[in-house]
Structures are given as structure tokens and as C-alpha cells.
Amino acid sequence: MTAYADFLASKARDVGAVGHEIDVTDVHPMLHPWQAELVQRAVERGRCALWEDTGLGKTFQQIEWARLSGATALIADAGVTLRLRVAHLERWARNSRDRQRER
């Protein structure tokens, strides 16, 4: 390694997983498979950041993380996107109700 790579490696910190294991099939089927895998990893890690670009479904992934984590969750957001978040929550709720009816 180079001196700079060694320096960067010395800054890496891993706080360890504090979540719990889930099966990827526990994730709402509305999410794409790659989103479900990210949610699964986030639940297992317990603390996780989703560094995804705009429009890739972070809101739905956050909702699923909150649901599956089994703990009280607070999803804070800038007021600019609040209306979008509410619309996403309503859509997720409709899909969840439809899913319950299918069982």
C-alpha cells in the first residue's frame, strides 16, 4: 500500500452490526430486488446510510427499514420534500392494504 492508502485505512471505523437478521423475502414486494437487498443489509446493520441518487426509492427503503427494524424510527427530512414523502407513504399504505387483502 501507499502511504496515503495506509492513512485512509487507518481512518476506517466499523461500529459493528446492531440490527437483526431478516430474510430478503420479508421486504415488501413493491421494492425491486436490489432495493430489498439494501433494506435487508440496513436492518441487519441497524445503522446504515443509503447513499443513492435522486429517484431510486430511498423513501420506500427507509419505510421498510423502519417497519422491519422493530424499533421506533424517526425519518427526518427537509421541508422541500415533505409532500413527496407523504405521497410515498400513502402509496406504500395502499400497496400494503392490497397485499393484506391478497392473503
Secondary structure by P-SEA (a helix, b strand, c coil): ccaaaaaaaaacccccccbbbbccccccccccaaaaaaaaaaaaaccccccccccccaaaaaaaaaaaccccccccccccaaaaaaaaaaaaaaaaaaaaaac
